[in-house]
Amino acid sequence: MTLRAVFAGTPDFAIPSLEVMLDSDVEVCAVYTQPDRPAGRGRKLRASPIKELARRHALTLRQPADLDTEAPYLSTLNIDLMVVVAYGLILPRAVLATPRLGCINVHASLLPRWRGAAPIQRAIEAGDARTGVTLMQMDEGLDTGPVLATADTLINECENSGSLHNRLATLGAQALRDLLAQLHRTPVIGTPQAATGACYARQLTRAETWLDWQSPAEVLERRIRAFNPWPLARSRLGDMDYLIRRARAKPSCTRADPGMVLRAQDGLIQVQTANGALELLELQRPGGKALDTRAFLHGRPIKPGSIFTTPEADHAQR
């Protein structure tokens, strides 16, 4: 029996899952994605990656600002399933109740850990050793529904949120392929999430990207990895802001003040923290190119003894 399904998703993360549905024995009756948004320096309207993929396959496309009035339309499609991947809009109760087999979400964490908007970044920032994807039967709560399937993976030591995002997008699509094959044979019963271990992955903000040099070096290293490629960790030196894209925590026995540049030569910038030193490996001036430290210092010398700081107004917003 061919399953009739609707897909809802918006960013790149959702693309592998939609491609799996298009390559499987599933009839994709419609695709939902968020409305076009202004983007780039010209602030021109830009279609989402899922909209572009749907257009290439000539799929029925819908882009409502919310789903409050979509249940009647969905009812006319007689769908078995709705698959939701990083869609970004809340599904009302009437929509959740429309598909015969309910709504399934592909979520980028091992629930109940990291419910919410930024599970990939928060897992790296927290120093988690493992993460993964959860396929969940959606309910009215925030990522609280029964678990249908999981797939886990190690977080590599130097991994940033960009590389982990790509691996989890693929992992989620593979898990979805397996689940769809099961659903062709028999309904899948979900398992309630664990009662303990839940935490919230709040949305990223630019204000929190300023590095607090009163933190240990290993904490700052994780934050830099978590915020790469967006919104990027940053710090101020004199009257110039610097984006810090890669760094490495190292032991330090000095008594220098946190934020002080200990060394800036031979392709190495070493900055004191509350515990240990942070070696800056790749930097960028806003609007400029990302450069490794050796290339960066060649054109922009930094003096040992100078101090990286956190703007007080921005730091107070965190």
C-alpha positions in Angstrom: 0.0 0.0 0.0 1.3 3.4 -0.9 1.4 5.9 2.0 0.0 9.3 1.3 2.0 11.9 3.1 2.6 15.6 3.6 6.1 17.0 4.3 6.8 20.1 6.4 10.3 21.6 6.6 12.3 24.7 5.9 16.1 24.7 6.1 18.9 22.5 4.6 18.6 20.1 7.5 15.3 18.9 6.1 16.5 18.2 2.6 17.8 14.6 3.1 14.5 13.6 4.7 12.4 15.0 1.9 14.7 13.3 -0.7 14.2 10.0 1.2 10.4 10.4 0.9 10.6 11.2 -2.8 12.8 8.1 -3.4 10.5 5.8 -1.4 7.1 4.3 -2.0 5.4 7.4 -0.5 3.1 9.7 -2.4 4.1 13.3 -1.3 0.8 15.1 -1.6 2.0 18.5 -0.5 5.0 20.3 0.9 4.8 23.0 3.6 7.6 25.4 4.2 7.9 28.8 5.8 7.1 32.0 3.8 10.0 33.5 1.8 12.2 35.8 4.1 14.4 38.8 3.4 18.0 37.7 3.2 21.4 39.0 2.2 22.7 42.6 2.0 19.9 43.6 -0.4 17.3 42.0 1.9 15.5 40.5 -1.1 13.0 37.7 -0.5 14.7 34.3 -0.5 13.0 30.9 -0.9 13.8 28.2 1.6 15.9 25.2 0.6 12.8 23.0 0.9 10.8 25.3 -1.4 13.5 25.1 -4.0 13.6 21.3 -3.8 9.8 21.1 -4.0 9.8 23.3 -7.1 12.4 21.1 -8.8 10.1 18.1 -8.3 6.9 20.0 -9.2 5.3 19.3 -5.8 2.3 21.1 -4.5 3.7 23.8 -2.2 2.1 25.7 0.6 3.6 28.6 2.6 1.1 29.8 5.2 2.3 32.2 8.0 0.7 29.7 10.4 -1.3 26.5 10.3 -4.3 27.6 12.2 -6.6 27.3 9.2 -4.9 24.4 7.3 -6.7 21.5 8.8 -9.7 21.6 6.4 -7.3 21.6 3.4 -5.2 18.7 4.8 -8.5 16.7 5.4 -9.2 16.9 1.7 -5.9 15.1 0.9 -6.8 11.9 2.9 -3.2 11.6 4.1 -1.8 8.8 6.2 1.2 10.7 7.6 2.7 14.1 8.0 6.5 14.3 8.4 7.9 17.4 10.0 11.7 18.3 9.9 12.9 21.6 11.2 9.7 23.3 10.0 9.7 26.2 12.5 6.0 26.6 13.0 3.7 25.1 15.7 1.3 22.4 14.6 -2.2 23.1 16.1 -4.2 20.2 17.6 -6.5 20.0 14.5 -3.5 19.5 12.2 -1.9 16.9 14.5 -5.2 14.9 14.4 -5.6 15.0 10.6 -3.2 12.2 9.3 -4.4 8.6 9.9 -1.0 7.7 11.4 -0.3 11.1 13.0 2.6 13.5 12.6 6.2 12.4 12.9 9.1 14.7 13.7 12.8 14.2 12.9 14.6 15.9 15.8 18.3 16.5 16.1 18.9 15.1 19.6 18.4 12.0 21.7 15.2 13.1 23.4 14.4 14.0 26.1 17.8 15.7 26.1 17.8 19.0 24.2 14.2 19.7 23.4 13.8 23.0 21.5 15.2 25.1 18.7 19.0 24.6 18.9 19.8 21.0 20.0 22.9 20.6 17.8 24.7 23.8 19.1 23.7 23.2 22.7 25.0 19.6 22.7 28.4 20.8 21.6 28.4 23.7 24.0 27.6 21.5 26.9 30.4 19.1 26.0 28.1 16.1 25.3 30.1 13.0 24.1 27.2 11.6 22.1 24.1 12.9 20.3 21.8 11.7 17.6 18.4 11.9 16.1 15.0 11.0 17.4 11.9 10.2 15.3 9.0 11.2 17.5 5.2 10.9 17.3 4.2 14.6 17.7 1.9 15.8 20.4 1.0 19.3 21.6 4.1 19.6 23.8 7.5 20.9 22.9 9.3 17.8 21.6 7.5 15.6 24.2 5.9 12.9 22.1 6.5 9.2 22.1 9.8 8.0 20.6 9.4 5.9 17.4 13.1 5.4 16.6 16.6 6.8 17.5 20.0 6.7 16.0 23.1 8.0 17.9 26.6 9.1 17.0 29.8 10.4 18.7 30.5 14.1 18.7 34.0 14.4 17.3 36.6 16.2 19.4 37.0 19.1 16.9 33.5 19.0 15.4 31.6 22.2 15.0 27.8 22.6 14.6 28.1 22.8 10.8 29.7 19.4 10.4 27.5 17.8 13.1 24.4 19.4 11.4 25.2 17.7 8.1 25.9 14.3 9.7 22.6 14.4 11.7 20.6 15.4 8.7 21.8 12.3 6.9 21.4 10.1 10.0 17.8 11.4 10.4 17.0 10.7 6.8 18.3 7.1 7.1 16.2 6.6 10.2 13.2 8.0 8.4 13.7 5.6 5.5 13.7 2.6 7.9 10.6 3.9 9.7 8.7 4.4 6.4 9.5 0.8 5.4 8.0 -0.4 8.7 4.9 1.7 8.3 4.2 0.1 5.0 3.8 -3.2 6.9 2.3 -2.2 10.2 1.7 0.8 12.5 4.7 1.6 14.8 3.9 2.1 18.5 6.0 4.8 20.2 7.7 4.6 23.6 7.1 7.4 26.1 10.1 9.6 26.7 12.1 9.1 29.9 10.8 11.0 32.8 14.2 12.4 33.7 17.0 14.0 31.7 15.0 16.6 29.8 16.6 19.9 29.1 15.8 22.9 26.8 17.9 23.9 23.8 17.1 27.6 23.7 17.4 29.6 20.4 20.8 31.1 19.7 21.3 34.9 20.0 24.1 37.1 18.9 24.4 38.6 22.4 25.6 35.3 23.8 28.4 34.9 21.2 30.7 37.3 23.0 33.4 35.3 24.7 33.7 35.7 28.4 37.4 35.3 29.2 36.5 34.6 32.8 35.4 31.2 31.7 37.8 28.2 31.4 39.6 27.6 28.1 37.7 24.3 27.4 34.3 26.0 27.9 35.3 28.8 25.4 36.6 26.2 22.9 33.2 24.4 23.0 31.3 27.7 22.5 33.4 28.5 19.5 32.7 25.2 17.9 29.0 25.4 18.8 28.6 28.8 17.2 30.4 27.9 14.0 29.2 28.5 11.2 26.5 30.8 12.8 26.3 33.1 14.7 30.1 32.9 15.3 31.9 33.6 18.5 33.5 37.0 18.9 35.6 39.2 21.0 36.9 42.8 21.0 40.5 43.9 20.9 41.0 47.7 21.2 38.4 49.2 18.9 38.1 46.2 16.6 35.8 43.2 16.8 37.1 39.8 15.8 35.1 36.6 14.8 36.8 33.5 16.2 36.1 30.4 14.1 38.5 27.8 15.5 40.5 27.5 18.7 42.1 25.0 20.9 42.3 24.8 24.7 45.8 24.4 26.3 47.1 24.4 29.8 48.7 27.6 31.1 50.7 28.3 34.3 50.8 32.0 34.0 49.0 34.5 36.3 48.0 36.8 33.5 44.6 38.4 33.5 41.9 36.6 31.6 41.7 37.9 28.0 45.4 38.9 27.9 47.3 37.9 24.8 50.2 35.8 25.9 51.8 35.2 22.5 51.1 36.5 19.0 53.8 35.2 16.6 54.9 32.3 14.5 51.3 31.6 13.5 50.1 31.4 17.1 47.8 33.6 19.2 47.5 32.5 22.8 45.0 34.1 25.1 44.8 33.6 28.9 41.4 32.5 30.3 40.2 31.8 33.9 41.7 28.3 33.6 44.2 27.6 30.9 44.9 29.3 27.6 43.0 29.4 24.4 45.0 29.2 21.1 43.2 31.0 18.3 43.5 29.0 15.1 41.2 30.9 12.7 39.9 34.5 12.8 37.9 36.9 10.8 37.1 40.6 10.8 33.4 41.3 10.2 33.0 41.6 6.4 36.5 40.1 5.8 37.7 36.6 4.9 38.3 33.8 7.5 42.1 33.3 7.8 44.3 30.9 9.7 46.3 32.6 12.4 49.6 32.8 10.5 47.9 34.5 7.5 45.9 36.7 9.9 49.0 37.9 11.8 50.9 38.6 8.6 48.6 41.5 7.8 47.2 42.4 11.2 49.8 42.2 14.0 48.6 41.8 17.5 50.8 42.8 20.5 51.4 40.4 23.5 49.9 42.0 26.6 46.9 43.5 24.8 43.5 42.5 26.2 40.5 40.9 24.5 37.3 42.2 26.1 33.6 41.7 26.1 31.5 44.8 25.4 29.5 45.4 28.6 26.3 46.4 26.9 26.2 43.1 24.9 27.4 41.0 27.8 24.6 42.3 30.0 22.0 40.9 27.5 23.2 37.3 27.9 
